[in-house]
Amino acid sequence: MKKSEHIRKAPLPFTTSTLQQEASRTLNFSTQKTMRLAQQLYEGVSVKGYGTVALITYLRTDSTRISQEALSAADAYVSEVYGAQYIGKLRDGNQNKQNVQDAHEAIRPTDVTRTPVELKDLLPRDLFRLYQLIWRRFVAAVMKEARYETTTVKVAAGRHLFTFSASRTLFDGFLAVGGSDEEKSDNIRLTKEVEEGSEAALEKLSGEKHFTQPPAHFTEASLVKTLEELGIGRPSTYAPTITLLLNRRYVTKEKKNLYVTELGDVVNNMMVENFPTIVDVNFTATVESLLDGVEEGKVEWKSIIRNFYPDLDAAVMEAEKKLDKVEVKDEVSDVPCELCGRMMVYKYGPHGKFLACPGFPECRNTKPYYEKIGLQCPKCGGDIVVRRTRKGRRYYGCIHNPDCDYMVWQKPKESELSELKQES
């Protein structure tokens, strides 16, 4: 048995990319939603008793720097609420990063004394949750690290030797403000002291097989992290890039995972074959570096265009000669067309997905597409589907609307529907 101490450093304040990643992981927000809500918090929110106030600093930044004025205010707050022993030193997160422009400081609350508890009943739910995330991260960043005592125990069983570690908190440090699950210790905790030489009784033995898993699909959060690591784009471009990919149906999103569509696969192969230099992962990062040189007066912008455009023009001309018209087949549904009997296909329009007859223009039949949730309406037995209001708010209603008026805002459960069916 061996005992040792280890520390867990306080997190850095949010940058644009880390805010998007954490909001996706803990709040299940898309990057687009995170930026939209953050923009509202930055521009100003009407808060009773305060008027219209900006609650956070500028939301598009790649720096973890904090102004001295804000640090002093945060130290004073931590000292008053938690005690002087909790005051730490903000880590420098920019020193080991390349391509950090440092034009704006990190994302933080404009006034650290404006706590989430104070604003909970004054802000809409999603705005409050994002503000709370930003506020907690900023306060945690200026606090001391958490300290743990780790106990490593080795258990001998015949010819085998098993090792496990357990820990207990010596000083909670920044976790006192409410750290994320990632920042909290996942170690086993000892319920009582273990003495060297003591015997352990076997209560249960279970065998499990573990297989090597393929790499996980990208989520919006992991894609943003990868874009930042590769130097592709800037803080202001992460959300629009992902939104564009989704809107053009190059990728589709199921739960949190992003999947490449057939259209996206065709377009990607076409680009790789005809424009290999442009779609190379280093291309955007190189252009960013050149543009930084233009900003600093070290590179002439015309020379960049002269070196780049002739090759691009030649590649486009060659591609136009070689490329044939690419046709991506429509996905066939299980819904027959009541006019001609063909199986209808999924189409996409300005308002989203819908069903259309593949016999167009002979047959022009179309139908709205409804996402079924696998439950039946307690009033008429029809399928319950996902619907949206004119303002885009999601709700759940009967597919036979307006003949059946069943609707709820929250996704219904089978037990709730059974009770309603019995009552009716």
C-alpha positions as CSV (number, residue, x, y, z in Angstrom):
1,M,0.0,0.0,0.0
2,K,1.3,3.4,-1.0
3,K,0.0,6.9,-0.2
4,S,0.8,10.0,-2.2
5,E,-0.6,13.5,-2.9
6,H,-1.7,14.9,-6.3
7,I,-3.3,18.1,-7.4
8,R,-5.9,19.0,-10.0
9,K,-5.2,22.4,-11.6
10,A,-8.0,24.9,-11.9
11,P,-9.4,25.2,-15.4
12,L,-8.6,28.1,-17.8
13,P,-11.3,30.7,-18.6
14,F,-13.4,30.1,-21.6
15,T,-12.4,30.9,-25.2
16,T,-14.9,30.6,-28.0
17,S,-14.0,27.0,-28.8
18,T,-13.8,25.8,-25.2
19,L,-17.2,27.4,-24.5
20,Q,-18.8,25.7,-27.5
21,Q,-17.3,22.4,-26.4
22,E,-18.4,22.6,-22.8
23,A,-21.8,23.9,-23.6
24,S,-22.3,20.9,-26.0
25,R,-21.0,18.4,-23.4
26,T,-22.8,19.6,-20.3
27,L,-25.8,21.6,-21.7
28,N,-26.4,19.7,-25.0
29,F,-26.3,23.0,-26.9
30,S,-25.3,23.1,-30.6
31,T,-22.5,25.5,-31.5
32,Q,-25.0,27.7,-33.2
33,K,-27.3,27.9,-30.2
34,T,-24.3,28.5,-27.9
35,M,-23.2,31.5,-30.0
36,R,-26.7,32.9,-30.3
37,L,-27.3,32.9,-26.6
38,A,-23.8,34.2,-25.9
39,Q,-24.4,37.0,-28.3
40,Q,-27.5,38.0,-26.3
41,L,-25.6,37.9,-23.1
42,Y,-22.9,40.1,-24.6
43,E,-25.3,42.6,-26.3
44,G,-27.4,43.1,-23.2
45,V,-30.3,41.4,-21.5
46,S,-33.2,43.1,-19.8
47,V,-32.8,42.2,-16.1
48,K,-35.4,43.4,-13.5
49,G,-33.8,45.9,-11.2
50,Y,-30.8,46.5,-13.5
51,G,-32.4,47.5,-16.8
52,T,-30.6,46.3,-19.9
53,V,-27.1,45.0,-19.0
54,A,-24.3,43.2,-20.8
55,L,-23.6,40.1,-18.7
56,I,-20.5,38.8,-20.4
57,T,-17.5,40.1,-22.3
58,Y,-16.9,39.6,-26.1
59,L,-17.7,36.1,-27.1
60,R,-15.3,35.6,-30.1
61,T,-11.8,35.2,-28.7
62,D,-8.9,32.7,-28.7
63,S,-7.2,34.1,-25.6
64,T,-7.4,33.1,-21.9
65,R,-6.0,36.4,-20.8
66,I,-8.0,38.3,-18.1
67,S,-7.7,42.0,-17.3
68,Q,-6.1,43.0,-14.0
69,E,-9.3,44.9,-13.0
70,A,-11.4,41.7,-13.4
71,L,-8.8,39.6,-11.6
72,S,-8.8,41.9,-8.6
73,A,-12.6,41.9,-8.5
74,A,-12.6,38.1,-8.7
75,D,-10.0,37.7,-5.9
76,A,-12.1,40.0,-3.7
77,Y,-15.2,38.0,-4.3
78,V,-13.5,34.6,-3.7
79,S,-11.9,35.9,-0.5
80,E,-15.3,37.2,0.8
81,V,-17.4,34.1,-0.1
82,Y,-14.9,31.2,0.2
83,G,-12.0,32.6,2.2
84,A,-8.5,33.9,1.5
85,Q,-7.1,30.4,1.4
86,Y,-9.0,29.7,-1.9
87,I,-7.4,32.6,-3.8
88,G,-5.1,31.2,-6.5
89,K,-3.2,32.4,-9.5
90,L,-4.6,32.4,-13.1
91,R,-2.7,30.1,-15.3
92,D,-1.2,31.4,-18.6
93,G,-3.0,29.3,-21.2
94,N,-1.6,31.3,-24.2
95,Q,2.1,30.6,-23.8
96,N,2.1,27.1,-25.4
97,K,-0.5,27.9,-28.1
98,Q,0.4,29.0,-31.6
99,N,-1.6,31.4,-33.7
100,V,-3.3,33.0,-30.7
101,Q,-4.1,36.6,-31.7
102,D,-5.0,37.7,-28.2
103,A,-7.2,40.6,-29.5
104,H,-9.7,40.1,-26.8
105,E,-9.6,38.7,-23.3
106,A,-11.3,35.4,-22.3
107,I,-15.0,35.1,-22.0
108,R,-16.0,36.1,-18.5
109,P,-18.9,37.8,-16.6
110,T,-18.7,41.6,-16.8
111,D,-19.4,41.8,-13.0
112,V,-18.4,38.8,-10.9
113,T,-20.7,39.8,-8.1
114,R,-23.7,39.4,-10.4
115,T,-24.0,35.7,-9.4
116,P,-26.2,33.0,-11.1
117,V,-28.2,32.7,-7.9
118,E,-29.2,36.3,-8.1
119,L,-30.2,36.1,-11.8
120,K,-31.8,32.6,-11.8
121,D,-35.4,34.0,-11.7
122,L,-34.6,37.0,-13.9
123,L,-33.3,35.2,-17.1
124,P,-34.8,32.7,-19.5
125,R,-33.7,29.2,-18.7
126,D,-31.2,28.7,-21.5
127,L,-29.6,32.1,-21.0
128,F,-29.3,31.4,-17.3
129,R,-27.7,28.0,-17.9
130,L,-25.1,29.4,-20.2
131,Y,-24.3,32.4,-18.0
132,Q,-23.9,30.1,-15.0
133,L,-21.5,28.0,-17.0
134,I,-19.4,31.1,-17.9
135,W,-19.5,32.5,-14.4
136,R,-18.5,29.3,-12.7
137,R,-15.6,28.7,-15.1
138,F,-14.3,32.3,-14.5
139,V,-14.4,32.1,-10.7
140,A,-12.9,28.6,-10.7
141,A,-10.0,29.8,-12.9
142,V,-8.8,32.3,-10.3
143,M,-9.0,29.8,-7.4
144,K,-6.4,27.4,-6.0
145,E,-6.0,23.8,-7.3
146,A,-7.8,20.9,-5.6
147,R,-5.5,18.5,-3.6
148,Y,-6.1,14.8,-3.1
149,E,-4.5,12.0,-1.1
150,T,-4.2,8.9,-3.3
151,T,-3.9,5.4,-1.8
152,T,-2.6,2.7,-4.1
153,V,-3.4,-0.9,-2.9
154,K,-2.0,-4.1,-4.3
155,V,-4.0,-7.3,-3.6
156,A,-2.4,-10.7,-4.1
157,A,-4.6,-13.6,-5.1
158,G,-2.6,-16.8,-5.8
159,R,-0.4,-16.2,-8.8
160,H,-2.1,-12.9,-9.7
161,L,-1.6,-9.4,-8.4
162,F,-4.4,-6.8,-8.6
163,T,-3.9,-3.0,-8.2
164,F,-6.4,-0.3,-7.5
165,S,-6.3,3.3,-6.4
166,A,-8.6,5.3,-4.2
167,S,-8.5,8.9,-3.1
168,R,-9.9,11.4,-0.7
169,T,-10.1,15.2,-0.9
170,L,-7.7,17.1,1.2
171,F,-8.6,20.6,-0.2
172,D,-11.5,21.1,-2.6
173,G,-10.0,24.3,-4.1
174,F,-11.7,25.5,-7.3
175,L,-14.3,22.6,-7.0
176,A,-16.0,24.5,-4.3
177,V,-17.6,26.8,-6.9
178,G,-19.1,23.8,-8.7
179,G,-16.7,22.2,-11.2
180,S,-17.8,20.2,-14.2
181,D,-17.9,16.4,-14.1
182,E,-14.6,16.4,-16.1
183,E,-12.9,18.4,-13.4
184,K,-14.1,16.2,-10.5
185,S,-12.2,13.2,-9.4
186,D,-13.5,9.9,-10.8
187,N,-11.3,7.8,-8.4
188,I,-12.7,5.1,-6.1
189,R,-13.1,6.3,-2.5
190,L,-12.2,4.2,0.5
191,T,-15.0,3.7,3.0
192,K,-12.5,2.7,5.7
193,E,-8.7,2.5,6.1
194,V,-6.9,-0.5,4.7
195,E,-4.0,-1.9,6.7
196,E,-1.0,-3.6,5.1
197,G,-1.2,-7.4,5.4
198,S,-5.0,-7.5,5.9
199,E,-7.1,-10.0,4.0
200,A,-9.8,-9.2,1.6
201,A,-12.9,-11.5,1.1
202,L,-14.1,-12.1,-2.4
203,E,-17.7,-11.1,-2.8
204,K,-18.2,-11.3,-6.5
205,L,-16.2,-12.3,-9.6
206,S,-17.2,-11.2,-13.1
207,G,-15.5,-11.5,-16.4
208,E,-15.7,-9.0,-19.2
209,K,-14.3,-8.9,-22.7
210,H,-13.0,-5.6,-24.1
211,F,-12.5,-5.1,-27.9
212,T,-10.7,-2.3,-29.6
213,Q,-13.3,0.2,-30.8
214,P,-13.1,2.2,-34.0
215,P,-12.7,6.0,-33.6
216,A,-15.9,7.7,-32.5
217,H,-17.9,9.9,-34.9
218,F,-17.3,13.6,-34.6
219,T,-19.7,15.6,-32.4
220,E,-20.0,19.4,-32.8
221,A,-17.8,19.7,-29.7
222,S,-15.0,17.4,-30.9
223,L,-15.1,18.9,-34.4
224,V,-14.6,22.4,-33.0
225,K,-11.7,21.0,-30.9
226,T,-10.1,19.4,-33.9
227,L,-10.5,22.6,-36.1
228,E,-8.8,24.6,-33.4
229,E,-5.9,22.1,-33.0
230,L,-5.3,22.0,-36.8
231,G,-5.5,25.8,-37.0
232,I,-8.4,25.8,-39.4
233,G,-10.6,28.9,-39.1
234,R,-11.0,31.4,-36.3
235,P,-13.3,31.6,-33.3
236,S,-15.9,33.4,-35.3
237,T,-16.0,30.7,-38.0
238,Y,-16.5,27.4,-36.1
239,A,-20.3,27.7,-35.6
240,P,-21.1,29.0,-39.1
241,T,-18.9,26.3,-40.7
242,I,-20.8,23.5,-38.9
243,T,-24.2,25.1,-39.6
244,L,-23.4,25.4,-43.3
245,L,-22.4,21.7,-43.4
246,L,-25.7,20.7,-41.8
247,N,-27.9,23.1,-43.9
248,R,-26.4,21.8,-47.2
249,R,-26.8,18.2,-46.0
250,Y,-23.2,17.3,-46.4
251,V,-23.5,15.9,-42.9
252,T,-26.4,14.9,-40.8
253,K,-26.8,15.0,-37.0
254,E,-28.2,12.1,-35.0
255,K,-28.3,12.7,-31.3
256,K,-24.9,14.3,-30.9
257,N,-23.0,12.5,-33.6
258,L,-22.3,13.9,-37.1
259,Y,-22.5,11.5,-40.0
260,V,-21.4,12.1,-43.6
261,T,-24.3,11.9,-46.1
262,E,-24.1,10.4,-49.6
263,L,-24.1,14.0,-51.0
264,G,-21.2,15.0,-48.6
265,D,-19.2,11.9,-49.6
266,V,-19.6,12.7,-53.3
267,V,-18.7,16.3,-52.9
268,N,-15.7,15.5,-50.7
269,N,-14.3,12.9,-53.2
270,M,-14.8,15.4,-56.0
271,M,-12.9,18.1,-54.2
272,V,-10.1,15.8,-53.1
273,E,-9.6,14.5,-56.7
274,N,-9.7,17.9,-58.4
275,F,-8.5,20.4,-55.7
276,P,-6.1,18.4,-53.5
277,T,-4.1,21.4,-52.5
278,I,-7.1,23.5,-51.3
279,V,-8.8,20.7,-49.3
280,D,-5.5,19.8,-47.5
281,V,-5.9,20.4,-43.8
282,N,-2.8,22.6,-43.8
283,F,-4.1,24.9,-46.5
284,T,-6.4,27.1,-44.3
285,A,-3.8,27.2,-41.5
286,T,-1.2,28.4,-44.0
287,V,-3.5,31.1,-45.3
288,E,-4.3,32.2,-41.8
289,S,-0.5,32.6,-41.1
290,L,-0.1,34.6,-44.4
291,L,-3.0,36.9,-43.5
292,D,-1.4,37.5,-40.1
293,G,1.7,38.5,-42.0
294,V,-0.3,41.0,-44.0
295,E,-1.8,42.4,-40.8
296,E,1.7,42.9,-39.4
297,G,3.0,44.5,-42.7
298,K,5.4,41.7,-43.4
299,V,3.7,40.2,-46.4
300,E,2.1,42.0,-49.4
301,W,-1.5,40.8,-50.0
302,K,-1.1,41.0,-53.8
303,S,1.7,38.5,-53.7
304,I,-0.5,36.0,-51.9
305,I,-3.1,36.3,-54.7
306,R,-0.5,36.1,-57.4
307,N,0.9,32.9,-56.0
308,F,-2.5,31.3,-55.4
309,Y,-5.0,32.4,-58.1
310,P,-3.3,31.1,-61.3
311,D,-3.2,27.5,-59.9
312,L,-6.8,27.8,-58.7
313,D,-8.0,29.1,-62.1
314,A,-6.2,26.3,-63.9
315,A,-7.7,23.6,-61.6
316,V,-11.2,25.0,-62.0
317,M,-10.9,25.0,-65.8
318,E,-9.6,21.4,-65.8
319,A,-12.4,20.3,-63.4
320,E,-15.1,21.8,-65.6
321,K,-13.8,19.6,-68.5
322,K,-13.6,16.4,-66.6
323,L,-16.5,16.5,-64.3
324,D,-19.8,15.0,-65.3
325,K,-23.1,15.9,-63.7
326,V,-23.3,14.1,-60.4
327,E,-26.7,12.7,-59.5
328,V,-27.4,11.7,-55.9
329,K,-30.4,9.4,-55.6
330,D,-33.2,10.3,-53.3
331,E,-33.8,8.3,-50.2
332,V,-36.9,6.1,-50.6
333,S,-39.5,6.2,-47.8
334,D,-42.1,3.5,-46.8
335,V,-45.0,5.8,-47.7
336,P,-46.9,5.0,-50.9
337,C,-48.2,7.8,-53.1
338,E,-52.0,7.6,-53.0
339,L,-52.3,9.1,-56.5
340,C,-50.0,6.8,-58.5
341,G,-48.8,4.1,-56.1
342,R,-45.1,4.8,-56.3
343,M,-43.1,4.8,-53.0
344,M,-42.5,8.5,-52.1
345,V,-39.0,9.9,-51.6
346,Y,-37.5,12.4,-49.1
347,K,-36.8,15.8,-50.5
348,Y,-35.5,19.0,-48.9
349,G,-36.9,22.5,-49.3
350,P,-36.6,25.9,-47.7
351,H,-38.7,24.7,-44.7
352,G,-36.9,21.4,-44.2
353,K,-37.7,17.8,-45.1
354,F,-40.8,16.6,-47.0
355,L,-42.2,13.7,-49.0
356,A,-42.6,13.9,-52.8
357,C,-43.6,11.5,-55.5
358,P,-40.7,10.4,-57.7
359,G,-42.9,10.5,-60.7
360,F,-42.6,14.3,-61.0
361,P,-43.6,16.1,-63.2
362,E,-46.3,13.6,-64.2
363,C,-47.3,13.2,-60.5
364,R,-46.9,16.3,-58.3
365,N,-48.1,14.8,-55.1
366,T,-46.2,16.0,-51.9
367,K,-46.7,15.4,-48.2
368,P,-45.3,17.0,-45.1
369,Y,-42.7,14.8,-43.3
370,Y,-43.3,14.1,-39.6
371,E,-40.8,12.6,-37.3
372,K,-42.5,9.8,-35.4
373,I,-41.5,9.0,-31.8
374,G,-42.9,5.5,-31.6
375,L,-45.9,6.3,-29.3
376,Q,-49.6,6.4,-30.0
377,C,-52.0,9.3,-29.3
378,P,-54.2,8.5,-26.2
379,K,-57.2,10.2,-27.8
380,C,-57.4,8.6,-31.2
381,G,-54.6,6.1,-31.5
382,G,-52.7,7.9,-34.2
383,D,-48.9,8.3,-34.2
384,I,-47.4,11.1,-32.1
385,V,-45.0,13.2,-34.1
386,V,-42.6,16.1,-33.6
387,R,-44.1,19.4,-34.7
388,R,-43.0,23.0,-34.6
389,T,-44.7,26.3,-34.0
390,R,-44.4,29.2,-36.4
391,K,-41.5,30.5,-34.3
392,G,-39.7,27.2,-34.5
393,R,-40.5,25.9,-31.0
394,R,-40.7,22.1,-30.8
395,Y,-43.8,20.3,-29.5
396,Y,-45.4,16.8,-29.7
397,G,-48.8,16.3,-31.3
398,C,-51.1,13.8,-33.0
399,I,-50.5,13.2,-36.7
400,H,-54.2,13.6,-37.3
401,N,-54.2,17.3,-36.2
402,P,-56.4,19.4,-36.6
403,D,-59.0,16.6,-36.3
404,C,-57.3,15.5,-33.0
405,D,-56.1,18.3,-30.7
406,Y,-53.7,16.3,-28.5
407,M,-50.4,18.1,-27.9
408,V,-47.7,18.5,-25.2
409,W,-44.5,20.6,-25.0
410,Q,-42.4,17.9,-23.3
411,K,-41.7,14.5,-24.9
412,P,-44.4,12.2,-23.5
413,K,-43.7,8.9,-21.8
414,E,-45.6,5.7,-22.4
415,S,-46.8,5.4,-18.8
416,E,-48.3,8.9,-19.0
417,L,-50.1,8.1,-22.2
418,S,-51.5,4.9,-20.7
419,E,-52.9,6.9,-17.8
420,L,-54.5,9.5,-20.1
421,K,-56.0,6.7,-22.3
422,Q,-57.6,5.0,-19.2
423,E,-59.0,8.4,-18.0
424,S,-60.6,9.1,-21.4
